[in-house]
Amino acid sequence: MSWQVWYAVFGAWCLISVSPGAGAVASMSTGMRFGLGRGYWNIVGLELGLLLQLVVVAAGLGALLANSTHAFTVIKWFGVAYLVYLGIRQWRASATDTPDGGGETGEASGPAMVLRGFLVNASNPKATVVMLAVIPQFITLHESLLPQYAIIAITMIAVDMAVMIGYTGLASRVLTLMRLPRQQRATNRTFSGLFFVAATLLATVRHAV
């Protein structure tokens, strides 16, 4: 892969990652509730889900998903249901007086947070379709495919991880300001609403005919 192509991959994925979506909402929600230190678990899950999406596209399954209305619909509504579930969990999250802004520590284990992040990205068929539309433009078919996909995967994950760390860190700073239970409840419900908005946007995605 030439440097020119790599720069194009880097630039494209910067724009895609920065665009607000379910992953960004999940990162901000985790940062607000648990802080940046524990928020890394969620980011690991998000990147594993992103990697699965790339593997699906590289294996040719992305084309099958793009061409199968049934498969697209099943995965889409699973993603919608999961985002609604996260919104309900966020709405019902407990608010405790935390004068030091330390965040919650015992509600979710590291593996549970990894699974949560993984499901957010893995259950988004729109991401698969986006990859299917974007990634082939950077692949040279007469050259070895595995190294090209490896470079793209490393670039995508590095960029997305940096962006998600930014979202998580930004939300964790909000945590230090939200010290009273009343403020925490308001923030929880704001992020709950964002999960519902993300679910609604995903529900409106139509399969390309």
C-alpha positions in Angstrom: 0.0 0.0 0.0 1.4 3.4 -1.0 1.6 6.3 1.3 -0.9 8.2 -0.8 -3.5 5.4 -0.3 -2.7 5.2 3.4 -3.3 8.9 3.8 -6.7 8.5 2.1 -7.6 5.6 4.5 -6.5 7.7 7.5 -8.4 10.7 6.4 -11.6 8.8 5.5 -11.6 7.0 8.8 -11.0 10.1 10.8 -14.1 11.6 9.4 -16.1 8.4 9.9 -14.9 8.0 13.5 -15.5 11.6 14.6 -19.1 11.5 13.2 -21.3 11.0 16.3 -22.8 7.6 16.4 -23.7 4.7 18.8 -20.1 4.1 19.6 -19.5 7.8 20.6 -22.6 7.7 22.7 -21.5 4.5 24.4 -18.1 6.0 25.1 -19.4 9.2 26.5 -21.9 7.3 28.7 -19.2 5.1 30.0 -16.8 8.0 30.7 -19.5 9.9 32.5 -20.5 6.9 34.7 -17.1 5.2 35.3 -14.4 7.7 34.3 -11.7 7.4 31.7 -9.7 4.6 33.6 -12.5 2.1 33.4 -13.8 3.5 30.2 -10.9 1.8 28.4 -12.7 -1.5 28.8 -15.7 -0.2 26.7 -13.3 1.1 24.1 -11.6 -2.3 23.8 -15.0 -3.9 23.1 -15.9 -1.2 20.6 -12.6 -1.9 18.7 -13.2 -5.7 18.8 -16.7 -5.0 17.3 -15.1 -2.8 14.6 -12.5 -5.5 13.8 -15.3 -8.0 13.4 -17.0 -5.7 10.9 -13.8 -5.5 8.9 -13.3 -9.3 9.0 -16.9 -9.7 7.7 -16.3 -7.3 4.8 -12.9 -8.9 4.0 -14.4 -12.3 4.0 -17.0 -11.3 1.6 -19.9 -11.7 4.0 -20.4 -7.9 3.9 -21.6 -8.3 0.3 -24.0 -11.0 1.4 -25.4 -8.7 4.2 -25.7 -5.8 1.7 -27.7 -8.0 -0.7 -29.8 -9.8 1.8 -32.8 -7.8 3.1 -33.6 -10.4 5.7 -30.1 -10.6 7.2 -29.8 -6.8 7.2 -33.2 -6.4 8.9 -32.5 -9.0 11.6 -29.1 -7.5 12.5 -30.5 -3.9 12.3 -33.4 -4.6 14.8 -31.1 -6.5 17.1 -28.9 -3.3 17.2 -32.0 -1.1 17.7 -33.2 -3.3 20.6 -29.7 -3.3 22.2 -29.4 0.5 22.0 -32.9 0.9 23.6 -31.8 -1.5 26.3 -28.8 0.6 27.0 -31.0 3.7 27.1 -33.2 2.1 29.7 -30.3 1.0 31.7 -28.8 4.6 31.5 -32.2 6.1 32.6 -32.4 3.8 35.6 -28.8 4.2 36.6 -28.4 5.1 40.2 -27.2 8.6 41.2 -25.0 8.8 44.2 -23.4 11.8 45.9 -19.7 11.6 44.7 -17.9 14.7 45.9 -14.6 13.6 44.6 -16.0 12.8 41.2 -14.6 9.3 41.3 -17.4 7.7 39.4 -18.9 4.2 39.9 -16.7 1.3 40.3 -18.7 -1.8 41.2 -21.7 -1.9 38.8 -20.0 -3.4 35.7 -17.0 -5.6 35.5 -14.3 -5.1 32.9 -15.4 -8.1 30.7 -19.1 -6.9 30.9 -18.0 -3.5 29.7 -16.0 -5.1 26.9 -19.0 -7.1 25.8 -21.2 -4.1 25.9 -18.9 -2.1 23.6 -18.5 -5.1 21.3 -22.2 -5.5 20.9 -22.7 -1.8 20.1 -20.4 -2.0 17.1 -21.0 -5.6 16.1 -24.8 -5.1 15.9 -24.7 -2.2 13.5 -25.2 -3.3 9.9 -24.9 0.3 8.7 -21.2 0.1 9.7 -20.8 -3.0 7.6 -22.4 -1.3 4.6 -20.2 1.8 5.1 -17.1 -0.3 5.2 -18.3 -2.3 2.1 -18.6 1.0 0.3 -15.4 2.6 1.5 -12.7 -0.1 1.9 -12.7 -1.6 -1.6 -11.6 1.8 -2.9 -8.3 1.4 -1.1 -7.6 -2.2 -2.1 -5.4 -3.1 -5.0 -6.6 -6.5 -6.2 -3.4 -7.5 -8.1 -1.4 -7.2 -4.8 -1.5 -9.4 -1.7 -4.8 -8.7 0.1 -3.9 -9.8 3.6 -1.2 -7.1 4.2 -3.5 -4.4 2.8 -6.4 -5.4 5.1 -4.0 -5.6 8.0 -2.8 -2.0 7.4 -6.4 -0.8 7.0 -7.4 -2.6 10.2 -4.5 -1.2 12.3 -5.3 2.3 10.9 -9.0 2.1 11.5 -8.6 0.8 15.1 -5.9 3.3 16.0 -8.0 6.2 14.7 -11.2 5.0 16.2 -9.6 4.2 19.6 -8.1 7.7 19.7 -11.5 9.3 19.0 -13.3 7.1 21.5 -10.7 7.9 24.1 -11.4 11.6 23.4 -15.2 11.1 23.8 -14.7 9.1 27.0 -12.2 11.6 28.5 -14.5 14.5 27.6 -17.4 12.8 29.4 -15.3 11.9 32.4 -14.5 15.6 32.9 -18.2 16.2 33.1 -18.3 13.6 35.9 -16.1 15.8 38.1 -18.7 18.6 37.7 -21.8 16.4 38.3 -21.4 15.8 42.0 -24.9 16.0 43.3 -27.5 13.2 42.7 -29.9 15.6 41.0 -27.2 16.6 38.5 -26.2 13.0 37.9 -29.8 12.0 37.2 -30.1 14.8 34.7 -26.9 13.7 33.0 -28.0 10.0 33.0 -31.3 10.9 31.3 -29.5 13.0 28.8 -27.3 10.1 27.7 -30.3 7.8 27.9 -32.0 10.1 25.4 -28.9 10.0 23.1 -29.1 6.1 23.1 -32.8 6.4 22.1 -31.9 8.9 19.4 -29.2 6.5 18.1 -31.7 3.6 18.2 -34.2 5.7 16.2 -31.6 6.7 13.6 -30.6 3.1 13.2 -34.3 2.0 12.8 -34.6 4.5 10.0 -31.8 3.0 8.0 -33.2 1.2 4.9 -31.7 -1.6 3.0 -30.3 -0.4 -0.3 -32.2 -2.1 -3.1 
